[in-house]
Amino acid sequence: MYIIKQLRRKKNISQSKLGKEIGVSLRTIQLYERKNANIPIKNLTKIANFFDMTIAEMYLQEVNDMGESYTKQQPFTKHGSVFYPLDHGKYLVMAPLVLVEWHQKYIESLEKQNGRIPFQSAFVIDFLAKEPHRIFEVSGDSMNDATIQAIPNKAYVLGLGLKKEMFTKDDETLWSKSYILVCKDRIICKQLTGYNKEKRALHCHNLNTSPEFQDFELPLDDVLQIFRIVKKQL
């Protein structure tokens, strides 16, 4: 994040000192100060606390630095996410973040119907959607084919929740897009290419063509939630 460099310079703090304060190396701080840096939420929280800011305030300053102005309109909450209006009809969304180590806990929370998630991260979005927003940390490289569509291991993706029933209908606009599938035993990132009506199963496609990543069919009954990926942070 560019804003980390700005905040650090305002306080005359070196990269090595900031790294020491939050418990990471100089090289890690250098990586964190890049645009679209993928910063673990625990370290991002430490950085925000060090500068006496919230994560949302850091993201808002980052947005301003990139030429987007925060309109100072009142933020609002929807489906567990907080939306900060920006200029030009955009929004900064602070959405619940499901880290890899929280995948199983998230599944259990759905079963218990107490889906509170203690972490948040942020994306700038171009429009408001009626569906709930969730951010997931991706596990594995099955969707990493080194192209612009790639979703590598540890990437953060912003998803919009869709109803499972939508995928049983003949809607061609749903296919050949990337999704987060919250299953009964795991959370996976796949491209969906079709639906087998006889087997009631989704066709799951991997972008990575390595032999260990095979396409497969996933019974729809094993899927608890589906999120269409609309943005990613690498």
Number of C-alpha atoms within 10 A of each C-alpha: 21 19 21 23 17 15 14 16 12 9 9 9 12 14 20 15 15 18 18 13 12 17 12 14 15 16 11 14 22 16 15 21 18 14 14 13 15 17 21 14 15 10 15 19 17 17 20 17 13 14 13 11 13 16 19 19 12 22 22 22 19 19 20 15 13 12 9 17 17 18 14 10 10 8 13 11 12 13 12 15 18 20 23 21 21 22 14 11 11 19 23 21 27 24 26 24 22 24 22 16 10 16 20 17 15 21 20 15 14 15 12 9 9 10 15 11 16 9 16 20 23 23 20 19 18 12 8 11 10 9 14 16 24 25 26 27 26 23 20 15 19 24 25 18 16 11 10 7 13 18 27 22 15 19 19 26 25 27 23 19 19 15 11 15 8 10 22 15 11 10 10 10 7 16 15 14 15 25 25 26 22 21 19 16 13 13 24 18 28 22 21 22 15 20 21 15 11 6 11 14 20 20 18 21 23 20 21 20 14 12 6 8 14 13 16 12 16 18 15 20 11 14 18 17 18 20 25 22 22 14 14 19 18 15
